[in-house]
Amino acid sequence: MRLFTGLAAGVLLMGFGAALAQPAVPGAELLPQGAGRDTTLRVCTGCHAPDVIVGRVQKSAPWPDVVQAMVDKGAEATPEEVALIAAYLKKALPETPA
């Protein structure tokens, strides 16, 4: 019985720890899976809901320029994260022809 209780507690703690490590972002399911998605969610959803990102009409500026503009406005990301986010968005949400 003691072993079962210990195992159950361990499973609960692991689940709780995973929940703390990956806070749910409402609407995150709108962004397709791919390299850079988690970084995009972490950096970009500080100001924008995922539906705003997905709904952006990509006609006026390429994603790298858009991401850099957000950093210039205060988004906190390393140069490596900026490149990763821009590459992710370019692939996940490609430019729409005018």
N, C-alpha and C positions, 0 to 999 in steps of 0.2 A: 504494500500500500504506500509506503514511504517513497519507493522508487517511482511509482506512478505519479504521486503528488509532485515530486521533484521534476519529472519529465514534463508534466502539464505546466508547471510554473515556468520552466525554461522555454517551452514553446510560446507561451503567452508573452514572455519578456522579449523573445526574438521578434515576434510580430509587432509588439509595441515599439521596439527599437527601429524596425523597418519603417513604421508609420512616421516616426519622428524624423528619420533620415530623408524621407521623400514626402514632403507635405503635398497634399492634393491641390492642384490648381484647377478650379472650375473651368471647364471647357478645354482642358488639356488634350482630350481625345480628338479635338479638331485638327491638331497638328500631327501629321503622319510620323511614324517611327522612323528613325534614322540617326546617323552620327551627327551630333550637335543639337538634337532635340532637347535633351535635358538642360543643356547650357542655355539654349534659346528660352526655354520656359523660365529658368532661374533669373536670367538677366532682363529679359524683355517684359515679363509679366509684372515687374515692379511698377510699371506705368500703363501697360496695355493688356487687356484681356485677350486670350487666344483668338477669339472671334474677330477682333480688330486686326490682328496680324494676318489671319487667313483671308479676311475680307478686303485687305488692301489691294487696290487695283494697281498692278505693277506695270505702269506705262511710262511714268515720267523719269524715274531714276532706277538704276540697277541696285540690287540688294546691298552690295558692299557700300555704296554711297549712302543708302538709307541707314544702314547699321552705324556707319561712322557718324552720320548726323545725329543719331540718338546718343552716341557716346559724347559728342560735342555738347549735347544738351544735358548731360549728367548721368547717363547710364553707366554703371560701373562694370567694366570688363577689361581684361588684359588684351593686349594685341593678338595673342593666340586665340582667345575666346571670340574676339571680333571676327577674325578670319573663319573660325569654325562656324559661328552663327551665320555669317554671310554665305558660306558654302552650303550650309544646311538649307537656308531659305531659298537659295538659288535652285537647288535640286527639288526640294519639297513643294515649293510654290513658285514655279517658273514664271518668267515674264510673259505677260499677255500682249499679243501684238496690238498695236493701236488701230 
